[in-house]
Amino acid sequence: MSMTSFNWTIAVPEIVLALSGIVILVAGVLQRKGEGFFSSAMLSIAAFAVCGFLVLLSPTGEGYAGTFVNDGFARFMKMLILAGALTAVVLTFSYRTRDKITLPFETPVLMLFSTLGAMIMASSANLMTLFVGLELSSLSIYILCAMERDSVLSSEAGLKYFVLGSLASGLLLYGISLVYGYAGTMEYTGLMAAIRASGALPMGLIVGIVFIVTGLCFKLSAVPFHMWTPDVYQGAPTPVTAYMAGAPKFAAFALFLRVMAGPFVTVAPRWQMLIETVSVLSMVYGAFAAIPQGNIKRLMAYSSIGHMGYAMMGLAAASLAGIQATLIYLAAYFVMNAGVFACITAMRRKGREVVSISDLAGLGRTDPAMAAVLALFMFSMVGAPPLAGFFGKFLVFAAAWQSGLYVLVVIGALSSIVGAYYYLRIVKVMYFDSPAEVLDRPAPSLLFVSGSMGLATALFVAGMGPLMAWAHQAALALGG
C-alpha cells in the first residue's frame, strides 16, 4: 500500500480526538471516586475545541485505501457534530441525578467516543467504514442512556435502545452484505461505477439499498422506525437526551446524504418514493402524536421525529438545492433544539428535576427571561419568521417544490400547522396559566447555552449568507 493511498493526515482530527479520549479516561480513573467529573468534562470540551480547529485546517482528499474521505461536506457535518457534542457536555455541568449527585466522569468521555464514531460516519467512503463509525457511536450511547443506574426509566431507556439498535444494525449490515454481493465492492466510487455499468439493476441490490435505508432511518428516529424514541428520550438523563437529539442525528444524515447522493444517485427514481413516504409519515405522525403529551421530553421526542421528516424533504428532492437546504435545516435545528434542552435541564424545583409541561405554568411571571427564551425557541420550531426554523423549512419546501414534489410540500405545510398547536401550547402555559411553584434559578452554564442559542436563533438571518455559501460548497463536494 502506497503512502498516497494511506494519506493518514486527512484523519488527524479523529486521531487527536481518539487519543484525547483515552487520556481523559485514564485521568478520570486515577482520581478519587466522585471527583473526576469536572476535570473530565472540561478536558472533553477542550478536546472538542481543538478537534474543531483541526477539522477546519484538515486537507481535502481520500485515504486509508479509499475507505476514508475528507471534503467540504465532511467538514460541514463534522463541525455541526462537534457543536452538538460540546453543547451537550456543557449541559452536564449543572445536571444532578435524583440523589443530587453529578453524573459519573465517564459521561463526557462516552460522548467523546460517540462523537468520534459520528465523525468517522461523516467521512466514510466505504460501507464498512460506515458500519464501524455507526457502531462506535451507538455503543457509547447505549451506555449513556442507562447512566443513571438507580433510575428505572434510565435503565429501561438503555435496554430498549440497545435491543432495538442492535436489530437496526443487523438490518443495516444485511443490506451492506447484499449490496456487496451484487456489486462486488463496498467502496462508494466502485458502487457508483458498478450501478452505472449494469443494464438492469439486480433485485437483490435494490433490496440491499432498502435495508440500508431502514438502518439509517432507525438512527434518525424516522417513522416507522421511531418506536424507541419517546421512551429513550424520557428515560435518559436530560444532557444525554440533548446529545442524542443532536450529534448522532447529524451523523446519520451525513451518511444518508453521502450514500444516496453518492453511489446510489444514479438510481434516485428507485429510492426517491421511499424517502418521500418516510418523510410524510414522520411529519404527520410527529405532528399528531405530540399533541396529547404532558411530559416535555416526550414531546421533544415526537418533535424530533417530525423535524427529521422535514429535513428528509431535501433528500427526497434528490438535487443540489435539496442537499443544501437539508444542511441549512440541520444547522437551524441544532441552535433551537440545543436551546430547548438547556431550558429543560434548567427545570428544577428544590433541586429535583421536573419535566411536566404543567410545571412551566406562569413562568412568564416567575422567570420572565427563561420564559422569553423558551418562547423564542417554540416559535422557531413552528417556523415563524424571521427565526432560524423559518429559513430551514422555507429552503427544504422550496427544494422539494422545484423537484416537482408538490404533494410532499402540501403535507409538510399542513403538518407544520398541526405542530404549531403543541409548540404554542407551551407558550400559552407559560404566559396565561396560573403560576406554579417557582423553579430554581438556572446555573450559569445553562444561562450561557440558552442565551447563546437564543441569540443564534433570533439572528440566524445575519449569518445566512456565509452559511448558505458553506452549505453550497458542501453540497457540491457530494457531486450534487
C-alpha positions as CSV (number, residue, x, y, z in Angstrom):
1,M,0.0,0.0,0.0
2,S,1.5,3.3,-1.0
3,M,1.7,6.3,1.2
4,T,-0.6,8.2,-1.2
5,S,-3.4,5.6,-0.7
6,F,-2.8,5.7,3.1
7,N,-2.8,9.5,3.5
8,W,-3.2,9.5,7.2
9,T,-3.2,13.3,7.5
10,I,-6.8,13.6,6.5
11,A,-7.9,11.9,9.7
12,V,-5.7,13.9,12.1
13,P,-8.9,15.4,13.9
14,E,-10.2,11.9,14.5
15,I,-6.8,10.6,15.7
16,V,-6.4,13.5,18.1
17,L,-9.9,13.0,19.5
18,A,-9.3,9.3,20.0
19,L,-6.1,9.9,21.8
20,S,-7.7,12.6,23.9
21,G,-10.5,10.3,24.9
22,I,-8.0,7.6,26.1
23,V,-6.0,10.2,28.1
24,I,-9.2,11.7,29.7
25,L,-10.4,8.2,30.6
26,V,-7.1,7.2,32.3
27,A,-7.0,10.6,34.1
28,G,-10.5,10.1,35.4
29,V,-9.8,6.6,36.7
30,L,-6.8,7.8,38.6
31,Q,-8.8,10.4,40.5
32,R,-10.8,9.6,43.7
33,K,-14.3,8.4,43.2
34,G,-16.8,11.2,42.6
35,E,-14.1,13.8,42.0
36,G,-13.3,13.3,38.3
37,F,-16.4,14.6,36.6
38,F,-15.5,18.3,36.3
39,S,-12.0,17.8,35.0
40,S,-13.2,15.1,32.6
41,A,-15.9,17.4,31.2
42,M,-13.5,20.4,30.9
43,L,-10.9,18.3,29.1
44,S,-13.6,16.9,26.8
45,I,-14.7,20.4,25.9
46,A,-11.1,21.3,25.2
47,A,-10.7,18.2,23.0
48,F,-13.8,19.2,21.0
49,A,-12.5,22.7,20.5
50,V,-9.1,21.5,19.3
51,C,-10.7,18.9,17.1
52,G,-12.9,21.6,15.5
53,F,-9.9,23.7,14.8
54,L,-8.1,20.8,13.2
55,V,-11.2,20.0,11.1
56,L,-11.2,23.4,9.6
57,L,-7.5,23.0,8.7
58,S,-7.7,19.4,7.5
59,P,-6.7,18.8,3.9
60,T,-9.1,17.6,1.2
61,G,-8.6,14.1,-0.2
62,E,-9.1,10.3,0.2
63,G,-7.0,8.0,2.3
64,Y,-6.8,4.6,4.1
65,A,-7.1,2.7,0.8
66,G,-10.2,4.5,-0.3
67,T,-12.2,3.9,2.9
68,F,-12.0,7.5,4.3
69,V,-12.7,10.8,2.6
70,N,-12.3,14.4,3.7
71,D,-14.1,17.1,1.7
72,G,-16.2,20.2,2.2
73,F,-19.3,18.1,3.1
74,A,-17.4,16.1,5.7
75,R,-16.0,19.4,7.3
76,F,-19.5,20.9,7.4
77,M,-21.1,17.9,9.1
78,K,-18.1,17.4,11.5
79,M,-18.4,21.0,12.7
80,L,-22.1,20.5,13.3
81,I,-21.5,17.2,15.1
82,L,-18.8,18.8,17.3
83,A,-21.0,21.8,18.2
84,G,-23.8,19.4,19.3
85,A,-21.4,17.3,21.4
86,L,-19.8,20.3,23.0
87,T,-23.2,21.8,23.9
88,A,-24.3,18.6,25.5
89,V,-21.2,18.3,27.6
90,V,-21.8,21.9,28.9
91,L,-25.3,20.9,29.9
92,T,-23.9,18.1,32.1
93,F,-22.2,20.6,34.5
94,S,-25.4,21.6,36.2
95,Y,-27.2,18.3,35.9
96,R,-27.8,16.3,39.1
97,T,-29.3,12.8,39.5
98,R,-32.2,12.0,41.8
99,D,-29.8,11.6,44.6
100,K,-28.4,15.1,43.8
101,I,-25.0,13.9,42.7
102,T,-23.2,14.6,39.5
103,L,-23.1,12.1,36.6
104,P,-20.1,9.7,36.5
105,F,-16.9,11.0,35.0
106,E,-17.3,8.6,32.1
107,T,-20.3,10.5,30.8
108,P,-18.4,13.2,28.8
109,V,-15.8,10.6,27.8
110,L,-18.5,8.4,26.3
111,M,-19.9,11.4,24.5
112,L,-16.4,12.0,23.1
113,F,-16.1,8.5,21.8
114,S,-19.6,8.6,20.4
115,T,-18.7,11.8,18.6
116,L,-15.6,10.1,17.2
117,G,-17.8,7.5,15.7
118,A,-20.1,10.2,14.3
119,M,-17.1,12.0,12.6
120,I,-16.0,8.7,11.0
121,M,-19.5,8.3,9.7
122,A,-19.3,11.8,8.1
123,S,-16.1,10.8,6.3
124,S,-17.0,7.3,5.3
125,A,-16.1,6.3,1.7
126,N,-16.8,2.6,2.2
127,L,-19.8,0.7,3.5
128,M,-17.7,-1.0,6.1
129,T,-16.3,2.4,7.4
130,L,-20.0,3.4,7.6
131,F,-20.8,0.5,9.8
132,V,-17.7,0.8,12.1
133,G,-18.4,4.5,12.7
134,L,-22.1,3.9,13.3
135,E,-21.4,1.1,15.9
136,L,-18.7,3.1,17.7
137,S,-21.2,6.0,18.1
138,S,-24.1,3.7,19.0
139,L,-22.4,1.6,21.6
140,S,-21.4,4.7,23.6
141,I,-25.0,6.0,23.5
142,Y,-26.4,2.6,24.8
143,I,-24.3,3.1,28.0
144,L,-25.1,6.8,28.2
145,C,-28.9,6.2,28.2
146,A,-28.6,3.9,31.3
147,M,-26.1,6.1,33.1
148,E,-28.5,6.8,36.0
149,R,-28.2,3.3,37.4
150,D,-30.7,3.9,40.2
151,S,-33.4,5.1,37.8
152,V,-35.8,2.5,36.4
153,L,-36.6,4.8,33.5
154,S,-32.9,5.3,32.6
155,S,-32.3,1.5,32.8
156,E,-35.3,0.9,30.6
157,A,-34.2,3.5,28.1
158,G,-30.7,1.9,27.8
159,L,-32.2,-1.6,27.4
160,K,-34.8,-0.6,24.8
161,Y,-32.3,1.4,22.7
162,F,-29.7,-1.4,22.9
163,V,-32.2,-4.1,21.8
164,L,-33.8,-2.1,19.0
165,G,-30.5,-0.5,18.0
166,S,-28.9,-4.0,17.6
167,L,-31.8,-5.1,15.4
168,A,-31.4,-2.0,13.2
169,S,-27.6,-2.6,13.0
170,G,-28.3,-6.2,11.9
171,L,-30.7,-4.9,9.1
172,L,-28.1,-2.4,8.0
173,L,-25.3,-5.0,7.9
174,Y,-27.6,-7.4,6.0
175,G,-28.2,-4.6,3.4
176,I,-24.5,-3.9,3.1
177,S,-23.9,-7.6,2.5
178,L,-26.5,-7.7,-0.2
179,V,-25.1,-4.6,-1.9
180,Y,-21.6,-6.1,-1.7
181,G,-22.7,-9.4,-3.0
182,Y,-24.4,-7.9,-6.1
183,A,-22.0,-5.1,-6.8
184,G,-18.7,-6.8,-5.8
185,T,-17.4,-3.8,-3.9
186,M,-18.1,-1.7,-0.8
187,E,-16.4,1.5,-1.9
188,Y,-18.8,4.3,-2.9
189,T,-16.9,5.1,-6.1
190,G,-16.9,1.4,-7.1
191,L,-20.6,1.1,-6.3
192,M,-21.4,4.0,-8.5
193,A,-19.4,2.6,-11.4
194,A,-21.0,-0.9,-10.9
195,I,-24.5,0.5,-10.9
196,R,-23.9,2.7,-14.0
197,A,-22.4,-0.3,-15.8
198,S,-25.3,-2.6,-15.1
199,G,-28.1,-2.5,-17.6
200,A,-31.0,-3.9,-15.5
201,L,-30.4,-3.3,-11.8
202,P,-30.5,-6.6,-9.9
203,M,-33.4,-7.0,-7.5
204,G,-31.0,-8.1,-4.7
205,L,-29.2,-4.8,-5.0
206,I,-32.5,-2.9,-4.7
207,V,-33.4,-4.9,-1.6
208,G,-30.0,-4.2,-0.1
209,I,-30.5,-0.4,-0.6
210,V,-33.9,-0.7,1.1
211,F,-32.2,-2.4,4.1
212,I,-29.5,0.3,4.3
213,V,-32.2,3.0,4.3
214,T,-34.1,1.1,7.0
215,G,-31.0,1.0,9.3
216,L,-30.3,4.7,8.8
217,C,-33.9,5.7,9.3
218,F,-33.8,4.0,12.7
219,K,-30.9,6.2,13.8
220,L,-32.8,9.2,12.6
221,S,-35.9,8.0,14.5
222,A,-37.9,8.4,11.3
223,V,-41.3,6.7,11.1
224,P,-41.9,3.7,11.0
225,F,-38.6,3.1,12.8
226,H,-39.3,5.5,15.6
227,M,-40.6,3.3,18.3
228,W,-37.7,3.7,20.6
229,T,-37.6,7.5,20.6
230,P,-40.2,8.6,23.2
231,D,-39.2,6.2,26.0
232,V,-35.4,6.7,25.4
233,Y,-35.8,10.5,25.3
234,Q,-37.8,10.4,28.5
235,G,-35.7,7.9,30.5
236,A,-32.2,9.1,29.6
237,P,-30.5,11.9,31.6
238,T,-31.5,15.2,30.0
239,P,-28.0,16.1,28.8
240,V,-27.8,12.7,27.2
241,T,-31.1,13.3,25.5
242,A,-29.8,16.6,24.3
243,Y,-26.8,14.8,22.9
244,M,-28.9,12.2,21.2
245,A,-31.1,14.8,19.6
246,G,-28.0,16.5,18.0
247,A,-24.7,14.9,17.1
248,P,-25.9,11.3,16.2
249,K,-28.7,12.6,14.1
250,F,-26.4,14.9,12.2
251,A,-24.0,11.9,11.6
252,A,-26.9,9.7,10.4
253,F,-28.0,12.4,8.0
254,A,-24.4,12.8,6.8
255,L,-24.4,9.1,5.9
256,F,-27.8,9.3,4.3
257,L,-26.7,12.2,2.1
258,R,-23.3,10.8,1.3
259,V,-24.7,7.4,0.3
260,M,-27.8,8.5,-1.5
261,A,-26.2,11.4,-3.3
262,G,-23.1,9.3,-4.0
263,P,-23.1,5.7,-5.1
264,F,-26.9,5.5,-5.3
265,V,-27.6,8.8,-7.0
266,T,-27.9,7.1,-10.4
267,V,-30.9,5.1,-9.2
268,A,-32.6,8.0,-7.5
269,P,-36.0,7.3,-9.0
270,R,-35.9,3.9,-7.3
271,W,-35.4,5.2,-3.8
272,Q,-37.0,8.7,-4.1
273,M,-40.5,7.4,-3.4
274,L,-39.3,5.5,-0.4
275,I,-37.7,8.7,1.1
276,E,-40.9,10.7,0.3
277,T,-43.0,8.1,2.1
278,V,-40.8,8.1,5.2
279,S,-40.8,11.9,5.2
280,V,-44.6,12.1,5.0
281,L,-45.1,9.5,7.8
282,S,-42.6,11.2,10.1
283,M,-44.0,14.7,9.6
284,V,-47.7,13.6,10.1
285,Y,-47.0,11.2,13.0
286,G,-44.7,13.7,14.8
287,A,-47.4,16.4,14.5
288,F,-50.3,14.4,15.8
289,A,-48.6,12.1,18.3
290,A,-47.1,15.1,20.2
291,I,-50.5,16.7,20.9
292,P,-51.6,14.7,24.0
293,Q,-48.1,14.6,25.6
294,G,-47.8,16.1,29.1
295,N,-44.0,15.3,29.5
296,I,-41.9,17.9,27.7
297,K,-39.1,15.4,27.0
298,R,-41.6,13.0,25.3
299,L,-43.0,16.0,23.4
300,M,-39.5,16.8,22.2
301,A,-39.1,13.2,21.1
302,Y,-42.1,13.4,18.8
303,S,-40.9,16.9,17.7
304,S,-37.6,15.4,16.6
305,I,-39.4,12.7,14.6
306,G,-41.3,15.5,12.8
307,H,-38.2,17.6,12.2
308,M,-36.3,14.6,10.7
309,G,-39.3,14.3,8.3
310,Y,-38.9,17.9,7.2
311,A,-35.2,17.5,6.8
312,M,-35.7,14.4,4.6
313,M,-37.7,16.6,2.2
314,G,-34.4,18.0,0.9
315,L,-33.0,14.4,0.5
316,A,-36.2,13.4,-1.4
317,A,-35.7,16.3,-3.8
318,A,-32.5,14.5,-5.0
319,S,-30.9,17.7,-6.1
320,L,-28.1,20.1,-5.3
321,A,-30.6,22.6,-3.8
322,G,-32.1,19.8,-1.8
323,I,-28.8,18.8,-0.2
324,Q,-28.0,22.5,0.5
325,A,-31.4,23.0,2.1
326,T,-31.1,19.9,4.3
327,L,-27.7,21.2,5.6
328,I,-29.2,24.6,6.5
329,Y,-32.2,22.9,8.1
330,L,-29.9,20.8,10.3
331,A,-27.9,23.9,11.4
332,A,-31.2,25.7,12.3
333,Y,-32.4,22.6,14.1
334,F,-29.2,22.5,16.1
335,V,-29.4,26.0,17.5
336,M,-33.1,25.9,18.5
337,N,-33.0,22.2,19.8
338,A,-29.9,22.8,21.9
339,G,-31.6,25.9,23.4
340,V,-34.8,24.0,24.3
341,F,-32.8,21.3,26.1
342,A,-30.9,23.9,28.0
343,C,-34.2,25.2,29.3
344,I,-35.5,21.7,30.0
345,T,-32.3,20.9,32.0
346,A,-32.9,24.1,34.0
347,M,-36.4,22.9,35.0
348,R,-35.7,22.1,38.6
349,R,-37.6,22.7,41.8
350,K,-35.8,22.3,45.1
351,G,-33.0,20.5,43.4
352,R,-35.3,17.9,41.8
353,E,-35.8,17.7,38.0
354,V,-39.4,18.4,36.8
355,V,-40.3,17.5,33.2
356,S,-44.1,18.1,33.1
357,I,-45.4,20.9,30.8
358,S,-47.7,22.0,33.7
359,D,-44.5,22.8,35.7
360,L,-44.0,25.7,33.3
361,A,-47.3,27.4,34.3
362,G,-46.9,31.1,34.9
363,L,-43.2,31.0,34.1
364,G,-43.6,34.3,32.3
365,R,-44.2,36.0,35.7
366,T,-41.9,34.0,37.9
367,D,-38.9,33.9,35.5
368,P,-39.5,36.2,32.5
369,A,-36.1,35.7,30.9
370,M,-36.3,32.0,30.7
371,A,-39.9,32.1,29.5
372,A,-39.0,34.6,26.8
373,V,-36.1,32.4,25.5
374,L,-38.2,29.2,25.6
375,A,-41.0,31.0,23.8
376,L,-38.5,32.1,21.1
377,F,-37.4,28.5,20.6
378,M,-41.0,27.4,20.4
379,F,-41.9,30.0,17.7
380,S,-38.7,28.9,15.8
381,M,-39.8,25.3,15.9
382,V,-43.1,26.3,14.4
383,G,-41.3,28.1,11.6
384,A,-42.2,31.7,12.4
385,P,-40.2,34.3,10.5
386,P,-37.5,35.7,10.9
387,L,-36.3,32.9,13.2
388,A,-33.9,30.0,12.4
389,G,-36.7,27.5,11.9
390,F,-38.4,29.6,9.2
391,F,-35.4,29.6,6.9
392,G,-34.8,25.9,7.4
393,K,-38.4,25.0,6.5
394,F,-38.6,27.5,3.7
395,L,-35.5,26.1,2.0
396,V,-36.5,22.4,2.2
397,F,-40.0,23.3,1.0
398,A,-38.6,25.3,-1.9
399,A,-36.2,22.5,-2.9
400,A,-39.0,19.9,-2.9
401,W,-41.3,22.2,-4.9
402,Q,-38.6,22.8,-7.5
403,S,-38.2,19.0,-7.9
404,G,-42.0,18.6,-8.5
405,L,-42.8,17.1,-5.1
406,Y,-45.9,19.3,-4.7
407,V,-47.9,16.8,-2.6
408,L,-45.0,16.4,-0.2
409,V,-44.8,20.2,0.2
410,V,-48.5,20.5,0.9
411,I,-48.4,17.7,3.5
412,G,-45.4,19.4,5.1
413,A,-47.2,22.7,5.3
414,L,-50.3,21.1,6.9
415,S,-48.1,19.2,9.3
416,S,-46.5,22.5,10.4
417,I,-49.9,23.9,11.1
418,V,-50.8,21.0,13.3
419,G,-47.4,21.0,15.0
420,A,-47.9,24.7,15.8
421,Y,-50.6,23.7,18.3
422,Y,-48.3,21.8,20.8
423,Y,-45.5,24.3,20.5
424,L,-47.8,27.3,21.1
425,R,-49.5,25.4,23.9
426,I,-46.2,25.7,25.9
427,V,-46.2,29.4,25.3
428,K,-49.8,29.6,26.5
429,V,-49.0,27.6,29.6
430,M,-46.1,29.9,30.5
431,Y,-47.9,33.2,30.0
432,F,-51.6,32.6,30.6
433,D,-51.9,29.8,33.2
434,S,-51.8,30.4,36.9
435,P,-48.2,30.3,38.2
436,A,-47.0,27.0,39.6
437,E,-44.3,26.8,42.3
438,V,-41.2,28.8,41.4
439,L,-38.4,26.9,39.6
440,D,-34.8,27.0,40.9
441,R,-32.5,29.7,39.5
442,P,-30.7,28.2,36.4
443,A,-27.0,27.5,36.6
444,P,-24.6,29.8,34.7
445,S,-23.8,27.1,32.2
446,L,-27.5,26.7,31.3
447,L,-27.9,30.5,31.1
448,F,-24.9,30.6,28.7
449,V,-26.3,27.8,26.4
450,S,-29.9,29.0,26.4
451,G,-28.8,32.7,25.9
452,S,-26.3,32.0,23.1
453,M,-28.7,29.6,21.3
454,G,-31.4,32.2,21.7
455,L,-29.3,34.8,20.0
456,A,-28.3,32.4,17.2
457,T,-32.0,31.6,16.7
458,A,-33.1,35.2,16.6
459,L,-30.2,36.4,14.5
460,F,-29.9,33.4,12.2
461,V,-30.7,35.6,9.2
462,A,-27.5,37.6,9.9
463,G,-25.3,34.5,9.2
464,M,-27.4,33.1,6.3
465,G,-25.0,34.4,3.6
466,P,-21.8,32.7,4.8
467,L,-23.8,29.6,5.9
468,M,-25.5,29.3,2.5
469,A,-22.1,29.6,0.8
470,W,-20.6,27.0,3.1
471,A,-23.6,24.6,2.6
472,H,-23.4,25.1,-1.2
473,Q,-19.7,24.1,-1.2
474,A,-20.5,21.1,1.0
475,A,-23.3,20.0,-1.4
476,L,-21.0,20.4,-4.4
477,A,-18.5,18.1,-2.7
478,L,-21.1,15.3,-2.9
479,G,-21.4,15.9,-6.6
480,G,-25.0,17.0,-6.1
